[in-house]
């Protein structure tokens, strides 16, 4: 028999195997407690690891959709604020036109014409300033807003821009002396107001749709992330209890090994 060869009894081998198994279990429990995860790498549980990764990626995609929807909501809100301002300006212009039509004073009509044309210029400025993040849904060069909800074709919302500048609304300037204030001027303003109201209604409907999709994406992201967590996160109370139980079994195993060794030593003294 080689000098460095050690023969173990069957009971000693069983105890050694048990201790090795308990040591590995204790190490795993300690790792789970420190990381907060029961599956932190593919070797822990390949199926759970892959499923959790897929759910995490899904949650990330949905979060990106939520962010995209948020940007779309801000763009529409900017347009709605601009449209509301344009409506207020049109109301002021209508009041000025009504006063000018009723006035027989040429100086007053001239002053009112100046105010009217200045407000008309403000309509253009307000429409041009109603953009957000490079997208303006109200200007003469308005662009469309496209919000994608996923990777599937057609799963998106497109909001087309509307020109609510004075030219787009058909509101023309009046002569400097105010001589052409007339019922036609009021008709222009009424038509422009109706157009802006329609634009606001359309924007409001799209805003509601975006809000619903954004809330749905946020909820689905939370659900997906929670599913991933259930697959990978450890129950810390359970892990702590199992670690204590494993450590106790280790102590008992060591005590049993000691008893076994002493019994063998006692037996050897008989020879």
C-alpha positions in Angstrom: 0.0 0.0 0.0 1.5 3.4 -0.9 2.5 5.5 2.1 0.4 8.4 1.0 -2.8 6.4 0.5 -5.5 6.7 3.2 -8.3 4.3 3.4 -11.6 5.6 4.9 -14.3 3.5 6.3 -17.7 3.6 4.6 -19.2 5.7 7.5 -16.3 8.1 7.3 -16.8 8.6 3.6 -20.5 9.1 4.1 -19.8 11.8 6.7 -17.2 13.5 4.5 -19.6 13.6 1.5 -22.3 15.0 3.8 -20.0 17.7 5.0 -19.0 18.6 1.5 -22.6 18.8 0.4 -23.5 20.9 3.5 -20.6 23.3 2.9 -21.7 23.8 -0.7 -25.3 24.5 0.4 -24.1 26.9 3.1 -22.0 28.8 0.6 -24.9 29.0 -1.8 -27.3 30.3 0.9 -24.7 32.9 1.9 -24.4 34.1 -1.7 -28.2 34.3 -2.0 -28.4 36.4 1.1 -25.6 38.7 0.0 -26.9 39.2 -3.6 -30.6 39.0 -2.8 -30.9 36.6 -5.7 -31.4 32.8 -5.9 -30.6 32.8 -9.6 -27.8 35.2 -10.5 -26.1 33.2 -13.2 -27.1 30.7 -15.9 -25.6 27.8 -14.0 -27.9 28.4 -11.0 -31.0 27.6 -13.1 -30.8 27.9 -16.8 -34.5 27.9 -17.5 -35.3 30.5 -14.8 -32.3 32.6 -15.9 -33.3 32.7 -19.5 -37.0 33.5 -18.7 -36.0 36.3 -16.3 -33.7 37.8 -18.9 -36.5 37.7 -21.5 -38.9 39.4 -19.1 -36.3 42.0 -18.1 -35.7 42.9 -21.8 -39.5 43.1 -22.3 -39.7 45.5 -19.3 -36.9 47.6 -20.8 -38.7 47.7 -24.2 -41.9 48.8 -22.5 -40.1 51.4 -20.5 -38.7 52.8 -23.8 -42.3 52.9 -25.2 -43.5 54.7 -22.1 -40.7 57.3 -22.5 -41.6 57.7 -26.2 -45.2 58.2 -25.3 -44.2 60.8 -22.7 -42.4 62.8 -25.4 -45.4 62.5 -27.6 -47.6 63.8 -24.8 -45.3 66.7 -24.3 -45.4 67.6 -28.0 -49.2 67.5 -28.1 -49.5 69.5 -24.9 -47.2 72.2 -26.4 -49.5 72.3 -29.5 -52.6 72.5 -27.3 -51.2 75.4 -25.3 -50.4 77.1 -28.6 -53.8 76.5 -30.0 -55.4 77.8 -26.9 -53.3 81.0 -27.2 -54.3 81.4 -30.8 -58.0 81.1 -29.9 -57.5 83.8 -27.3 -55.9 86.1 -29.9 -58.7 85.5 -32.4 -61.2 86.5 -29.7 -59.4 89.7 -29.1 -59.2 90.4 -32.9 -62.9 89.8 -33.2 -63.6 92.3 -30.4 -61.4 94.9 -32.2 -63.0 94.2 -35.5 -66.5 94.6 -34.0 -65.5 97.9 -32.4 -63.9 99.2 -35.6 -67.0 98.3 -37.7 -69.2 100.2 -35.2 -66.9 103.2 -35.1 -67.3 106.2 -37.3 -64.1 107.8 -36.2 -61.3 107.3 -38.8 -58.5 107.9 -36.2 -60.0 105.3 -34.0 -60.4 102.8 -36.9 -56.8 103.4 -37.8 -55.6 102.7 -34.2 -57.8 99.6 -34.1 -56.3 98.4 -37.4 -52.8 98.7 -36.0 -53.8 96.6 -33.0 -55.6 94.1 -35.2 -52.6 93.6 -37.5 -50.2 93.3 -34.5 -52.4 90.6 -33.0 -52.4 88.8 -36.3 -48.6 88.8 -36.2 -48.8 87.4 -32.7 -50.9 84.5 -34.1 -48.0 83.6 -36.4 -45.4 83.9 -33.7 -47.5 81.8 -31.3 -48.0 79.1 -33.9 -44.3 79.1 -34.7 -43.3 78.8 -31.0 -45.7 75.9 -30.2 -43.1 73.1 -31.0 -41.5 70.6 -28.7 -38.3 68.7 -29.3 -38.1 69.8 -32.9 -41.8 68.9 -33.7 -44.3 71.6 -34.3 -47.9 70.6 -35.0 -49.2 74.1 -35.6 -46.8 76.1 -37.8 -46.8 76.7 -41.5 -44.1 74.1 -41.8 -45.7 71.7 -39.3 -44.5 68.2 -39.2 -46.2 64.9 -38.2 -45.7 63.3 -34.8 -45.2 59.5 -34.9 -45.2 57.5 -31.7 -44.3 53.8 -32.0 -45.8 51.4 -29.4 -43.8 48.4 -30.4 -41.9 46.7 -33.2 -44.9 45.5 -35.2 -45.8 47.4 -38.3 -48.8 49.7 -37.7 -48.5 49.7 -34.0 -48.1 53.4 -33.7 -50.0 56.7 -33.6 -49.4 59.4 -36.1 -50.6 63.0 -35.4 -50.5 65.2 -38.4 -49.7 68.9 -38.0 -52.2 71.6 -38.8 -51.3 75.1 -40.0 -52.9 77.6 -37.6 -50.8 80.6 -38.7 -52.9 83.6 -39.9 -52.4 82.5 -43.5 -53.3 78.9 -42.7 -56.5 80.1 -40.9 -57.3 82.5 -43.8 -57.1 85.6 -41.6 -55.9 88.5 -43.7 -54.5 91.8 -42.6 -56.6 95.0 -42.7 -55.7 98.3 -44.3 -53.7 100.6 -42.1 -56.6 103.1 -42.0 -59.1 100.3 -41.0 -61.3 101.1 -43.9 -61.9 97.5 -44.8 -63.1 96.2 -41.5 -66.4 94.5 -42.4 -68.7 91.6 -41.8 -66.3 89.6 -44.0 -63.6 90.3 -41.4 -65.8 88.8 -38.7 -66.6 85.8 -40.9 -62.9 85.1 -41.4 -62.4 85.2 -37.6 -65.3 82.9 -37.0 -64.1 80.4 -39.5 -60.5 80.6 -38.0 -61.9 80.0 -34.6 -63.9 76.9 -35.7 -60.7 75.5 -37.4 -58.7 76.0 -34.2 -61.4 74.4 -32.1 -61.3 71.4 -34.5 -57.6 71.2 -34.2 -57.8 71.3 -30.4 -60.4 68.5 -30.4 -58.3 66.3 -32.6 -55.2 66.9 -30.5 -57.2 66.2 -27.3 -58.4 62.9 -28.7 -54.8 61.9 -29.6 -53.6 63.0 -26.2 -56.1 60.7 -24.5 -55.1 57.8 -26.7 -51.4 58.4 -25.9 -52.2 58.6 -22.2 -54.0 55.2 -22.3 -51.1 53.6 -24.2 -48.5 55.1 -21.9 -50.3 53.9 -18.8 -50.6 50.4 -20.3 -46.9 50.3 -21.2 -46.0 51.3 -17.7 -48.2 48.7 -16.1 -46.9 46.0 -18.4 -43.3 46.9 -17.7 -44.0 46.6 -14.0 -45.6 43.2 -14.5 -42.7 42.0 -16.6 -40.1 43.2 -14.1 -42.1 41.7 -11.2 -42.2 38.3 -13.1 -38.4 38.5 -13.6 -37.9 39.2 -9.9 -40.1 36.3 -8.8 -37.9 34.0 -10.9 -34.6 35.2 -9.7 -34.9 37.0 -6.3 -34.4 35.1 -3.1 -36.7 35.0 -0.2 -34.3 36.4 2.4 -36.2 35.1 5.4 -36.3 31.6 3.9 -32.6 31.8 2.9 -31.6 32.9 6.4 -33.5 30.1 8.0 -32.1 27.5 5.6 -28.5 28.9 6.2 -29.0 28.5 10.0 -30.4 25.0 9.5 -27.5 24.0 7.2 -24.9 25.4 9.7 -26.6 23.3 12.5 -26.4 20.2 10.3 -22.7 20.9 9.7 -22.1 21.1 13.4 -24.0 17.8 14.0 -22.1 16.2 11.1 -18.8 17.3 12.6 -19.9 16.0 16.0 -20.9 12.7 14.4 -17.5 12.5 12.7 -15.8 13.0 16.0 -17.7 10.3 17.6 -17.0 7.9 14.8 -13.2 8.7 14.9 -13.1 8.1 18.7 -14.9 4.8 18.3 -12.4 3.7 15.7 -9.5 4.8 17.9 -10.9 2.8 20.8 -11.2 -0.2 18.6 -7.6 0.1 17.4 -6.4 0.1 21.0 -7.6 -3.4 21.4 -4.9 -4.7 18.9 
